[in-house]
C-alpha cells in the first residue's frame, strides 16, 4: 500500500527526533493506518534520499550537531563564569 508523504515524514520525525523504533512507530500509526508494519517503516528508514543518506545517517548527523552545540554552550558558560570571577577579584 502506498502511504501519503505526510505519513512518511511523520514516521521519519518519530524515528530521528523522538528516537522511536520502527515497531513503535508502526504501533502509533496503526490507529490511522491499520495495515502499516514495522517492516514498512524499516524499508523507509533504509531507503537512501537524494543525498544518499538513510534515516540512521541523518539521525547520527543530528546527534553530532547537538553534541557540538551542547559543548559550545558549556564552553561559553564556563568562559562567562571565569570572567565573572576575574572581575570580582579586580
N, C-alpha and C positions, 0 to 999 in steps of 0.2 A: 504494500500500500504506500502511495506517495503522501507524504505529510507536508503541510504548509511550511513555508520558510520560517514563519514566526515560532513554530513548534521546535524546529531545529535550533534556532537562535536561543530559545528559552532553555533547551537542554544543554546547549553549549555554555550558557551563563551558569547554570547549576553545576556543571562539571568543572569549569575553570574558576569561577569566583567563589561558589559555595562549597566546592570540594566534594560533591556527592558522587557516589559510584554510579555506573551505568544502570545497575539494577535498581538503585534507589530513585534515580531519575525516572525510570520506566514506571515505578510504583506511583510516583507523583502524577505523571502524565496519564496514567491509566484511567483516571476519573473522566478525562475528556476524550481520550483515545484508547478504548479498551483493548485493542489488538497490539498496542506498542509493547516491545520487549526490550530487555537489556541488551540482547544481541543487536537489535536495530540501532540502539544508542551507541554501542561499541563500534559498529560499522561507520557511523557518522564521525565518531571520535578519531578513528583510524584513517579516515579519508583525508588526503592532503588538499589544502586550499591552493589558491593561485600562487602562494609564496612557498609551496612545498612544505607546509607546516601541518602537523596534526594538532589536535586539541592538547595533547600532552606537551608538545613543543611550546605552544602558546602559554600553557599553564606554568611551565618551568621558566619561561622568559618573564612572565608576570611576577613569579616568586623572586627571581633575581632582582628585578626592578624594585620590588617592595623592600627587599633586604637592603639595597643601596640607599633608598630613601630613609629607612629607619636609621642606618648608620650615619647618614649625613645629618639627620635631625639630632641624633645623640651627640655627634661631634659639635654641632652648633650650640647645643645646650651646655656642653662641657666648657666650650670657649667662653660663653656668656658668664657662667659661674666663676671661672678663673678671672675674668675681667672684673667682676664684682668684688672678688676677694682682693685683687690688686688695688682697686680704688679704695676699698675700706682701709687698707694698710697705709695708704698715702696721706 
